[in-house]
């Protein structure tokens, strides 16, 4: 499972011209699910994202989590995080999980994030979405459970 986390001053996702989810301060999490991912990985990654200390404290050090700063999460499904560009110029998405596998794990990730008490907004799995972001910093972090568990 992969997550691209961006510290946001403001983020929203629009579907068919209407705002579907938005946060004014917090984390935009683009989430990709791979074939073979498990509920344990969804839980692990959600906990890592929720506890990630990438907000600055009074000494301008990245010491605070989203909860510490009263932020929210905007989680958007993103199968293209598993695009393989090693051959040719057109990405191959064969490693991305099919919807019947990905949707339950995406929902598990959301459940775990909501259980933290943080406000959680979402996109819509499989929809054509327009994502807007004012990246704060900019701060962008990449997490991949396959690399993290080594």
C-alpha positions as a Python dict, from the first residue, in 0.01 Angstrom:
ca = {
    (1, 'X'): (0, 0, 0),
    (2, 'X'): (131, 343, -86),
    (3, 'X'): (52, 689, 41),
    (4, 'X'): (167, 1024, -86),
    (5, 'X'): (112, 1263, 204),
    (6, 'X'): (112, 1638, 157),
    (7, 'X'): (91, 1891, 437),
    (8, 'X'): (-192, 2119, 332),
    (9, 'X'): (-299, 2473, 407),
    (10, 'X'): (-612, 2395, 204),
    (11, 'X'): (-719, 2094, -3),
    (12, 'X'): (-1036, 1981, -175),
    (13, 'X'): (-1165, 1722, -417),
    (14, 'X'): (-1434, 1807, -671),
    (15, 'X'): (-1650, 1557, -858),
    (16, 'X'): (-1877, 1666, -1144),
    (17, 'X'): (-1825, 2031, -1051),
    (18, 'X'): (-1925, 1989, -685),
    (19, 'X'): (-1691, 1984, -386),
    (20, 'X'): (-1703, 1633, -243),
    (21, 'X'): (-1452, 1676, 40),
    (22, 'X'): (-1231, 1953, 174),
    (23, 'X'): (-1002, 2046, 460),
    (24, 'X'): (-869, 2388, 558),
    (25, 'X'): (-561, 2256, 738),
    (26, 'X'): (-411, 1909, 764),
    (27, 'X'): (-300, 1630, 534),
    (28, 'X'): (-394, 1540, 180),
    (29, 'X'): (-333, 1164, 148),
    (30, 'X'): (-330, 1007, -196),
    (31, 'X'): (-371, 633, -132),
    (32, 'X'): (-286, 345, -365),
    (33, 'X'): (-365, -20, -304),
    (34, 'X'): (-160, -303, -455),
    (35, 'X'): (-255, -665, -519),
    (36, 'X'): (-156, -859, -209),
    (37, 'X'): (-208, -573, 37),
    (38, 'X'): (-378, -669, 364),
    (39, 'X'): (-596, -516, 635),
    (40, 'X'): (-290, -516, 861),
    (41, 'X'): (-108, -296, 610),
    (42, 'X'): (-407, -61, 587),
    (43, 'X'): (-411, -28, 967),
    (44, 'X'): (-33, 19, 986),
    (45, 'X'): (-25, 285, 716),
    (46, 'X'): (-326, 471, 858),
    (47, 'X'): (-163, 480, 1202),
    (48, 'X'): (163, 608, 1050),
    (49, 'X'): (-18, 882, 856),
    (50, 'X'): (-229, 993, 1154),
    (51, 'X'): (76, 1010, 1383),
    (52, 'X'): (315, 1161, 1130),
    (53, 'X'): (488, 1458, 1294),
    (54, 'X'): (534, 1697, 1003),
    (55, 'X'): (378, 2013, 1143),
    (56, 'X'): (605, 2273, 1298),
    (57, 'X'): (618, 2360, 1665),
    (58, 'X'): (700, 2695, 1827),
    (59, 'X'): (1070, 2638, 1741),
    (60, 'X'): (991, 2577, 1374),
    (61, 'X'): (1079, 2206, 1407),
    (62, 'X'): (861, 1931, 1257),
    (63, 'X'): (742, 1787, 1588),
    (64, 'X'): (364, 1798, 1573),
    (65, 'X'): (106, 1561, 1428),
    (66, 'X'): (-219, 1650, 1256),
    (67, 'X'): (-405, 1596, 1586),
    (68, 'X'): (-166, 1831, 1768),
    (69, 'X'): (-251, 2115, 1529),
    (70, 'X'): (-625, 2048, 1500),
    (71, 'X'): (-601, 1942, 1137),
    (72, 'X'): (-806, 1710, 922),
    (73, 'X'): (-740, 1447, 660),
    (74, 'X'): (-848, 1443, 297),
    (75, 'X'): (-799, 1089, 162),
    (76, 'X'): (-821, 1030, -212),
    (77, 'X'): (-788, 690, -380),
    (78, 'X'): (-508, 695, -636),
    (79, 'X'): (-437, 373, -828),
    (80, 'X'): (-184, 559, -1044),
    (81, 'X'): (62, 548, -752),
    (82, 'X'): (131, 197, -881),
    (83, 'X'): (213, 314, -1234),
    (84, 'X'): (522, 132, -1363),
    (85, 'X'): (716, 348, -1608),
    (86, 'X'): (1025, 130, -1648),
    (87, 'X'): (935, 24, -2003),
    (88, 'X'): (814, 255, -2275),
    (89, 'X'): (637, 584, -2221),
    (90, 'X'): (294, 458, -2116),
    (91, 'X'): (260, 355, -1749),
    (92, 'X'): (158, 0, -1669),
    (93, 'X'): (-90, -27, -1381),
    (94, 'X'): (-94, -406, -1345),
    (95, 'X'): (25, -395, -981),
    (96, 'X'): (-267, -176, -872),
    (97, 'X'): (-537, -379, -698),
    (98, 'X'): (-867, -437, -874),
    (99, 'X'): (-1166, -256, -720),
    (100, 'X'): (-1299, -569, -547),
    (101, 'X'): (-971, -582, -350),
    (102, 'X'): (-890, -212, -331),
    (103, 'X'): (-1225, -73, -213),
    (104, 'X'): (-1244, -275, 112),
    (105, 'X'): (-882, -185, 197),
    (106, 'X'): (-941, 183, 113),
    (107, 'X'): (-1247, 176, 341),
    (108, 'X'): (-1047, -1, 614),
    (109, 'X'): (-783, 274, 592),
    (110, 'X'): (-1058, 538, 627),
    (111, 'X'): (-1211, 356, 925),
    (112, 'X'): (-876, 347, 1101),
    (113, 'X'): (-817, 717, 1034),
    (114, 'X'): (-1165, 806, 1164),
    (115, 'X'): (-1103, 596, 1478),
    (116, 'X'): (-820, 839, 1562),
    (117, 'X'): (-1079, 1112, 1614),
    (118, 'X'): (-950, 1329, 1332),
    (119, 'X'): (-1201, 1473, 1085),
    (120, 'X'): (-1172, 1271, 763),
    (121, 'X'): (-1295, 1384, 422),
    (122, 'X'): (-1272, 1173, 107),
    (123, 'X'): (-1294, 1160, -265),
    (124, 'X'): (-1498, 887, -432),
    (125, 'X'): (-1329, 563, -529),
    (126, 'X'): (-1307, 531, -908),
    (127, 'X'): (-1456, 873, -984),
    (128, 'X'): (-1300, 1133, -1212),
    (129, 'X'): (-1183, 1377, -946),
    (130, 'X'): (-1021, 1719, -951),
    (131, 'X'): (-792, 1765, -653),
    (132, 'X'): (-684, 2112, -540),
    (133, 'X'): (-406, 2172, -291),
    (134, 'X'): (-212, 2451, -131),
    (135, 'X'): (89, 2250, -15),
    (136, 'X'): (227, 2394, 308),
    (137, 'X'): (606, 2410, 301),
    (138, 'X'): (599, 2236, 62),
    (139, 'X'): (607, 1915, 263),
    (140, 'X'): (548, 1591, 73),
    (141, 'X'): (618, 1245, 218),
    (142, 'X'): (612, 908, 40),
    (143, 'X'): (525, 592, 232),
    (144, 'X'): (515, 238, 95),
    (145, 'X'): (435, -51, 328),
    (146, 'X'): (656, -285, 122),
    (147, 'X'): (957, -59, 188),
    (148, 'X'): (867, 24, 549),
    (149, 'X'): (832, -332, 673),
    (150, 'X'): (1155, -439, 494),
}
